Amino acid sequence: MSTTANSRGSKRTHRAGAFDMRNFIAGLIGIYGIVLVIYGIIGSSETQLKKTGHVNINLWAGIGMVLVAVFFAVWARLRPVIVAEDPEAVDDGDRPVGH
């Protein structure tokens, strides 16, 4: 847990962690990608390959999805969302009236 100071005093902040949407996206896309990679390796038949011009589309789509999932997970790790523990302590000076 990190602590930051502002003009009103000190406020406590923490990372969104598991509740960061990028982690959910990475998990879901990663699971679907792993399933497609496994299916592309095990379940591809000659009839399916003939339909796609002899390209194992399940394997390539799965690899792409796994890479996107890794990107989202690394992004969430390197640039975490910082959440203030006390929402009333957040400086609203930049917000328009009514927001």
N, C-alpha and C positions, 0 to 999 in steps of 0.2 A: 504494500500500500504506500502510495507516495503522498506527500503533502506539498501544496503550493501556497504561496502567499499572494494576496492582492491588496488593493487599497483599503478594503473594509476589515482587513485582518487576515487570519489564515482560514483556509477551507480545506477539508479533506476530500481527496479524489481517489478513485480506483478505476481499473480497467473494466470494460464491459465483459471481457473474457468469453465464456461459453455463450453468452447472450448476444454476441456480435453476429449479425446476420451473415457475414462473410464465412463464419465457421459453419453455419447451417448449410449454406450453399456449397461450400467445399465438401462437406460430409455427404450430402445427397448426390452431387455430381460424381464424387469419388466412388461411392457405392455402385451407382449405375455404370460408371466406367469400368470398374473391376469386373462386374457381371458381364459386360460386353466383351472385355478382353478374354475372359475365360470361355465364353460362348464362341468367340472368334477362333480360339485355339482348338477347342474340343468339338464344337457343333457345326462347323462349316462343311457342307457337302458340295459335290460337283454341280448339282442343280442350282444351289444358291450362288455359287461362284459364277456360273454361266449367266445368271440374271444381272450381275453387276459388272460384267466384262472381265471376269477372273480377278476381281479385286476383293479381298476379304474386308468388306466394309464394316462388319461388326468389330473386327480387330482394330482397324484404323480409327473408327469413331470412339471406341473404348480408350485407346491410347490418348486421343485428343481430349477426352473428358477427364482422364486422370491428370493430364498436364494442366488443364484449367483448374481442377481441384487443388493441385499443388500450388498454383499461382495464387488462388484465393487464400489458402492457408498461410502461405508466406507473407502475403500482403497484410493479413490480419495480425500476424505476429510482429511484423516490422513497424506497422503504423496502427497501433491499438487505439480504440475509441476510449477517451477519458470521460468518466461520468462523475459529476459532483454528487457527494453523498447527501448534501442539503440543497435541494433545488431552489430554495428561497435565497440562498447565498450567491446564486449566479447573477452576475452583473447583466441587467437587461437594458443597458443604455443604448445599444445599437439596434434594438428591435423597435419597429413601428408600434404605435398605440394600438391596442387590441390584440397583440400577439404575445 
